[in-house]
Amino acid sequence: MTGARSVPVIREDFDAGAATRAVAETAGASDVRVERTIYYPYHWYRVAGSAPTWVGRRPFTVTCLVDARSGAASTADRFTVEPATVSAGALLLPRTEAIDATRQAERYLSHALGRRLRAIASFGLTLDHRGLVYKAYRILRCDGTGVLLDGVTGELHPLRQ
């Protein structure tokens, strides 16, 4: 592979074969092919904190991903990271720096945890920036229509023509 790099990738449940089968079954089509696989960057954080309760504070941990291109943050289920050798052309480049991503993660988590736990309090968050992690997406063509498949969840998103 020319220009290949080893990068940390979230383990996929939908490789190229599974992606093709999933789209074929959903669309009822036989002519499905993977056009391209792209690897999307996220800033990955392991977060520790504690929530107030009636009898003290309860410790918790959560995983947070910040989209390294748009800066949008979200919590994530636990995942496994594996090294993968990826062609440079398949990697999307990050547009946000770690410092900006950390600020966004702190803002998002304070708001999201406050809503989820119905608390107006400090959660004493400690963010551990684990670095960039990539998630695979596949662009598939099915009967002339483009579909984007999330390589981890299998979610399908139609692409505009």
Secondary structure, DSSP 8 states (H G I E B T S, - for coil): -TTEEEEEEE--S--HHHHHHHHHHHHT-S-EEEEEEEEEEEEEEEEEEEEEETTEEEEEEEEEEEETTT--EEEE----EEEEEEEGGGB----S-HHHHHHHHHHHHHHHHHHHHT--S----EEEEEEEEEEEEEEEEETTEEEEEETTT--EEE---
